Amino acid sequence: MDIETFRAFCLSKKEATEACPFGPDTLVFKVCSKVFALCSISDFKSINLKCEPEKAIALRANYEQVKPGFHMNKKHWNTVHLEGLNTLFIQEMINDSYTEVVKILPKTIQKTLFAG
């Protein structure tokens, strides 16, 4: 997966936005002001994604490319090194990250995001 494919997929999520709040090299994707994905723009080799804690442990155990989140809460975030992973698997992890973030939003917003 290249950065443009990653960016397009993240922005295809309902209410997803992008910004660079941590400086010009860190691209951050949010849903309703909550981060669900981020990456380096200049060195796009890995992405950080939120994950349900037990699933995060399982992914780390089963995929050498999945590590505890770099500069993130290691219980809830994974750093995913993209080399060797197929696009559908990466998209599934992005979907999971988006869903994990949406789960903490107010119920009225969740209904809007998951409707239709």
Summary of the structure (lengths in Angstrom):
residues: 116
radius of gyration: 13.5
end to end distance: 27.7
largest distance: 38.8
contacts: 335
relative contact order: 0.17
helix: 38%
strand: 26%
